[in-house]
Amino acid sequence: MKTESIEIRVQSDEKLAFKEAAELAGLPLSAWARERLRRAAIRELEEASRPIRFLTPTRK
């Protein structure tokens, strides 16, 4: 369940490009940004041999 939010500041031309890319992917901007952030986090954490917490199963 998504309960947290992230706010970032971008230049207007960046926002327009992000929105255009999201539309091309058929996703809302927030879903597009979340997916791209997840991909970047996985790549960087794997390169550093660090655990990827959002891919680790949680115990109930």
C-alpha positions in Angstrom: 0.0 0.0 0.0 1.4 3.4 -1.0 1.2 5.7 2.0 4.2 8.0 1.5 4.8 10.9 -0.9 7.8 12.6 -2.4 7.8 16.2 -3.6 10.5 17.4 -6.0 11.1 20.7 -7.7 11.8 20.7 -11.4 12.2 23.3 -14.1 9.1 23.8 -16.3 10.7 22.3 -19.4 11.6 19.2 -17.3 8.1 18.8 -16.1 6.7 19.1 -19.7 9.2 16.5 -20.9 8.3 14.2 -18.0 4.6 14.6 -18.7 5.1 13.9 -22.4 7.1 10.8 -21.7 4.4 9.6 -19.2 1.8 10.1 -21.9 3.8 8.1 -24.4 4.1 5.3 -21.9 0.3 5.5 -21.2 0.8 6.3 -17.6 -0.1 9.1 -15.2 2.9 11.3 -14.4 3.1 10.0 -10.8 3.1 6.3 -11.9 5.7 7.0 -14.6 8.0 8.8 -12.2 7.6 6.1 -9.5 8.5 3.4 -12.0 11.5 5.3 -13.3 12.7 6.0 -9.7 12.3 2.3 -8.8 14.4 1.3 -11.8 17.1 3.7 -11.0 17.1 2.6 -7.3 17.4 -1.0 -8.3 20.3 -0.3 -10.6 22.2 1.8 -8.2 21.6 -0.4 -5.1 22.6 -3.6 -7.1 25.8 -1.9 -8.2 26.6 -1.1 -4.6 25.6 -4.6 -3.4 23.0 -3.1 -1.2 19.6 -4.7 -0.3 16.6 -3.4 -2.2 14.1 -3.0 0.5 11.0 -2.7 -1.7 11.8 -6.0 -3.4 12.4 -7.9 -0.1 9.3 -9.9 1.1 8.0 -8.5 4.4 7.0 -10.8 7.2 3.5 -10.6 8.7 
